[in-house]
Amino acid sequence: MKKRSYLGVIIGLIVCLMAAGTGCSSETTSSKNTKEKRLSFITVWPANTMDPQRSHFSFILNSGTMETLVGLDPKTTQLYPWLAESWKSDDGQHWEFKIRTGVKFHNGKDMTPLVVKDSLERSISVNPGVKASLKIASIEVADNTLKITTETPYPALPSELVHFNTVIMDVTASEDKPPIGTGAFMFESFDIAKSAELVKFPEYWNGVAKLDRVSMTFNDDANARMLALQSGDADIIYRPGLDTLQTLREDNKVTVESYPGKRVYHLLYNYAGKNQDLWSNEEFRMGMDALINRQEIVDKVMNKEAVVAYNPFPGNNPFSPDPKTHVYSTEDALKHFQAAGMTVQDGKVLRNGQPIKLRMATYIARPELPQIAQIVQASAKQVGIEMEIQVAENIDEYLPQGNWDLVTYSLLTTTRGDGAYFLNGAFLSNGMQNHGRLKVPELETLINIYNQTIAKEERDQMAKTIATIIEDRAYNAYIASPYETAAYRKNVKGWVTPSNEFEFQMVTKDLDVVSE
């Protein structure tokens, strides 16, 4: 047996020497110099469709295959020209967007202003949210320019064109196949239930990507993402679980990044549900607010990877209001409940002589939210309010059903340099993020005036005023602003942790891997 083994080794060496011109490495079919650069990336949410203009999630934009007219710099969160070279408007209603030349789609088709027009018009026709947010009345093509007229003066139009549903695509391509975009990567294969295989686009207008291919998948289980990174099955994971950050930081093969984000975790109330009379009562809402121990949530649930929030615009943004005093106190809560017309008996709250029972929805894709729900549930129990926690598999499909009273929810609020995206989406009656169907005519009037205000200082002051009203009246309970996190292996270069997942490519031409 030993002689046969030695003989096999000798024969193998002879074969290698004879094949020296072609090599014996298993790394490539030729040589190490031509080895494909591959990377594996795991994000949190899948694409629910191959249509990027209908998708509920930003998986396709994150993949680096698609681009928008206007981009958002992940480091500065300032707008920059992307597929549009420039834009201008004298009155905020009549806009000119100069379309970049020399851009090709992945199928070789040139990107022209007419193709861009067709793409924008399609996004408006297939997606009511895009139609509501863009407020476009007409689009015309003049030479290399798109002339866009909005329904009213609308200074926020460029920032709304950042949204992942406004990506520019070849609308003549088959809808049964992966979308055709202009990005540095293109789809080799795409299964929305599993993963996307991406390969670099050799004719990318802004320079060929450093990586040859990327395997991009998703997993809403934070522990599974961490284990994949530690085992080497993943090179980058987006948003590792907060309880795993310390473990990852102790791994000398891993880099962890954590930066202030642009979203807020909060309680959203259902103003159209069976307990709408409670949420329509400001004193009841104030009582609920007093039951929230925000500091405990930041310290224990968020592992201090967040800051306390009292209004939708926390921090030192020019449109951030000075927060009012919020006292965590069951005694204060009971006073508010009593002022709301509830009976308080032996420290317990009763409505018409009966305990109050509420259903609180939450979801595990953001693992901190169910924990926040449990803390709120425990606080409410102290005053006799019963809360049943309902964990939804897909929260955005669950909420429209209406069978809930409050929900622990997460929304982007301070993105794109102003509050327009959040205010329009969350507080207009037809807002796509107004899941509680809140209707406050005073707020809607102010938001509509804000939308038509051009001067930045005036816009900031109006946003601050609106946010102050929202906080003063406790229309929702804002709790914490989490940091955005990512972890990647030390040999990964060019990764930038974004301030949110909805407005940025994550797979970019600058992403690279080097030898460990």
CORPE-V817589 format. One record per residue. N is the residue number from 1. PHI is phi in whole degrees, 0 to 359 (NA if undefined). OMEGA is omega as a letter, one per 20 degrees, with the letter a starting at -180 (NA if undefined). Layout:
N PHI OMEGA
N PHI OMEGA
//
This chain:
1 NA a
2 293 r
3 299 a
4 295 r
5 294 r
6 298 a
7 299 r
8 296 r
9 296 a
10 299 r
11 299 r
12 298 r
13 295 r
14 298 r
15 299 r
16 297 a
17 295 a
18 292 a
19 259 a
20 302 a
21 291 a
22 250 r
23 83 a
24 235 a
25 282 r
26 273 a
27 288 a
28 214 r
29 274 r
30 230 a
31 211 a
32 299 a
33 294 a
34 251 r
35 297 r
36 293 r
37 270 a
38 240 r
39 215 r
40 246 a
41 233 r
42 244 r
43 255 a
44 264 a
45 248 r
46 276 r
47 272 a
48 276 r
49 201 r
50 277 a
51 271 a
52 292 a
53 272 r
54 249 a
55 298 r
56 276 a
57 234 a
58 261 a
59 309 a
60 290 r
61 298 a
62 301 a
63 289 a
64 79 a
65 267 a
66 235 r
67 221 r
68 246 r
69 296 a
70 241 r
71 253 r
72 236 a
73 291 a
74 293 a
75 272 a
76 253 a
77 53 r
78 257 r
79 292 r
80 215 r
81 292 r
82 240 r
83 281 r
84 262 r
85 286 a
86 194 r
87 209 r
88 202 r
89 201 r
90 272 a
91 233 r
92 79 a
93 241 r
94 253 a
95 243 r
96 235 r
97 247 r
98 278 a
99 273 a
100 296 r
101 261 r
102 77 a
103 260 r
104 243 r
105 281 a
106 295 r
107 266 r
108 91 a
109 286 r
110 287 r
111 274 r
112 245 r
113 304 r
114 293 r
115 295 r
116 296 r
117 302 r
118 300 a
119 293 r
120 297 a
121 295 r
122 294 a
123 300 r
124 291 a
125 283 a
126 264 a
127 228 a
128 301 r
129 294 r
130 294 r
131 301 a
132 291 a
133 277 a
134 277 r
135 55 a
136 272 r
137 268 a
138 202 r
139 228 r
140 232 r
141 252 r
142 224 a
143 55 a
144 257 a
145 232 r
146 263 r
147 257 a
148 248 r
149 247 r
150 268 a
151 298 r
152 217 r
153 308 a
154 215 a
155 299 a
156 277 a
157 306 a
158 304 a
159 289 r
160 290 r
161 283 r
162 282 a
163 303 a
164 295 r
165 279 r
166 258 r
167 302 r
168 270 a
169 226 r
170 280 a
171 284 r
172 274 a
173 287 a
174 296 r
175 281 r
176 273 a
177 240 r
178 305 a
179 294 r
180 256 a
181 241 a
182 237 a
183 286 a
184 292 r
185 237 r
186 229 a
187 285 r
188 272 r
189 207 a
190 204 r
191 241 a
192 296 r
193 270 a
194 230 a
195 197 r
196 237 r
197 256 a
198 247 r
199 233 a
200 292 r
201 264 a
202 294 a
203 253 a
204 299 a
205 294 a
206 249 r
207 105 a
208 292 a
209 295 r
210 284 r
211 274 r
212 274 a
213 206 a
214 224 r
215 260 a
216 243 r
217 225 a
218 219 r
219 196 a
220 276 r
221 268 a
222 298 r
223 294 r
224 295 r
225 296 r
226 297 a
227 296 r
228 296 r
229 292 a
230 294 a
231 279 a
232 91 r
233 289 r
234 233 r
235 265 r
236 222 r
237 234 r
238 265 r
239 51 r
240 297 r
241 300 a
242 299 r
243 283 r
244 256 a
245 298 a
246 295 r
247 300 a
248 291 r
249 294 r
250 276 r
251 272 a
252 287 r
253 258 a
254 233 r
255 251 r
256 245 r
257 239 r
258 216 a
259 226 r
260 306 a
261 261 a
262 239 a
263 239 r
264 227 r
265 274 a
266 206 r
267 265 r
268 252 a
269 259 a
270 265 a
271 276 r
272 239 a
273 270 a
274 290 r
275 250 a
276 298 r
277 296 r
278 291 a
279 288 r
280 284 a
281 262 a
282 300 r
283 295 r
284 295 r
285 296 r
286 295 r
287 296 r
288 296 r
289 299 a
290 290 r
291 273 a
292 263 r
293 270 a
294 297 a
295 295 r
296 298 r
297 296 r
298 296 a
299 286 a
300 263 a
301 279 a
302 270 a
303 51 r
304 64 r
305 266 a
306 189 r
307 235 r
308 296 r
309 234 r
310 242 r
311 218 a
312 290 a
313 239 r
314 290 r
315 101 a
316 246 r
317 294 r
318 297 r
319 251 r
320 275 r
321 283 r
322 287 a
323 292 r
324 281 r
325 283 r
326 243 a
327 260 r
328 274 a
329 197 r
330 294 r
331 296 r
332 296 r
333 300 a
334 297 r
335 298 r
336 293 a
337 297 r
338 294 r
339 294 r
340 279 r
341 97 r
342 280 r
343 268 r
344 247 a
345 228 a
346 55 r
347 75 a
348 244 a
349 265 r
350 234 r
351 241 a
352 55 r
353 81 a
354 240 r
355 299 r
356 274 r
357 240 a
358 231 r
359 253 a
360 250 r
361 272 r
362 202 a
363 205 a
364 270 a
365 300 r
366 248 a
367 299 r
368 287 a
369 296 r
370 298 r
371 291 r
372 297 r
373 301 a
374 293 r
375 293 r
376 296 r
377 301 a
378 294 r
379 294 r
380 295 a
381 297 r
382 299 r
383 252 r
384 85 r
385 269 a
386 268 r
387 234 r
388 270 a
389 269 r
390 247 r
391 270 a
392 265 r
393 291 r
394 231 a
395 295 a
396 284 r
397 269 a
398 284 a
399 300 r
400 299 r
401 291 r
402 83 a
403 271 a
404 203 a
405 248 r
406 208 a
407 215 r
408 279 a
409 222 a
410 231 r
411 220 r
412 288 a
413 234 a
414 246 a
415 277 r
416 62 r
417 82 r
418 205 a
419 256 a
420 299 a
421 302 a
422 290 a
423 299 r
424 291 a
425 284 a
426 258 a
427 234 r
428 272 a
429 304 a
430 263 a
431 296 a
432 292 a
433 252 r
434 273 a
435 292 a
436 273 r
437 54 r
438 289 r
439 229 r
440 232 a
441 307 r
442 299 r
443 295 a
444 296 r
445 297 r
446 296 a
447 294 r
448 295 r
449 294 r
450 303 a
451 299 a
452 260 r
453 277 a
454 266 a
455 297 a
456 299 a
457 298 r
458 293 r
459 297 r
460 299 a
461 293 r
462 294 r
463 298 r
464 296 r
465 297 a
466 296 r
467 296 r
468 295 r
469 298 r
470 300 r
471 289 a
472 301 a
473 262 r
474 52 r
475 299 r
476 222 r
477 249 a
478 274 a
479 241 a
480 204 r
481 248 a
482 283 r
483 283 r
484 266 a
485 230 r
486 207 r
487 220 a
488 209 a
489 288 a
490 300 a
491 275 r
492 274 r
493 235 r
494 85 r
495 284 r
496 234 r
497 285 a
498 280 r
499 281 r
500 195 a
501 265 a
502 266 a
503 231 a
504 222 r
505 286 r
506 254 r
507 269 a
508 236 a
509 295 a
510 272 r
511 292 a
512 209 r
513 231 r
514 237 a
515 295 r
516 282 NA
//
